[in-house]
Amino acid sequence: MSATVSPFNSGLQGGIPTSLDNRRVALVLLSGMESLGLKELRQHASDYVKRAEAGETMLITVAGRPSALLGPAGRKTWCAFDEVADIFRTDTDPTWETDRRLIDDPIADPWVSR
């Protein structure tokens, strides 16, 4: 007895996705999200991209097989300075003053002619 493989269950074993990508495809199919063919996407690409920007996720199919997901890109997440301030709080080098005294040249502006 062999399992039937259709465009919508390839990579699925007993209806259970076998990889992350297949789980995403299964989620799209089970959630009733829109599925559209590549030809339809090419003909109305700007409309579908606008819908994706608005937060909608669509399944792109090629020859009836799920091929890609079109959805919103991850948004930039801005952090308050307080959330990253620890990165900039470091102890100074305790030997810096000693090391600086070992350098013969005085500190000078390199752009000023001598």
Secondary structure, DSSP 8 states (H G I E B T S, - for coil): ------TTTTTEETTEESSHHHHHHHHHHHHT--EEEHHHHHHTHHHHHHHHHTT--EEEEETTEEEEEE----------HHHHHHHH-----TTHHHHHHT--S----TTS--
